[in-house]
């Protein structure tokens, strides 16, 4: 990466990391305690799981956008492109970038339904 990140951008990344950690903790607990049938039939559980997935993905996208803008000077045009750009600049492997781009597309579906 070229030069250091400004303090406000670094703080934004740190805040997003906190969001990811919190949300992954909730998702891990749900995964251990909720079976598929309960998930399908309990709208409150589904809402928690889906919201935490959206929050996690949005935080990852926020981090990605900060890094891509820092490297390229402009944001990617879409959420999936953010993840692909992270592969292009050497932050993510191509395989992980593909998985994260799929997560970004799924986040878009959840956020708009």
WODA-V438101 format. One line per field, one symbol per residue. ss: DSSP state (h for helix, s for strand, l for the rest). phi: phi as a letter, one per 30 degrees, with the letter a starting at -180 (. if undefined). A space follows every 50 residues. Layout:
BEGIN
ss=???
phi=???
END
This chain:
BEGIN
ss=llllllhhhhhhhhhhhhhhhhhhhhhhhhhhhllhhhhhhlhhhhhhhh hhhhhhhhhhhhhhhhhhhhhhllllllhhhhhhhhhhlllllhhhhhhh hhhhhhhhhhhll
phi=.cidddeddddddddddeddedddddddddddccdeddedccdddedddd ddddddddddddeededddddciadddbdededddddecidcdddddddd ddddddeddddcb
END
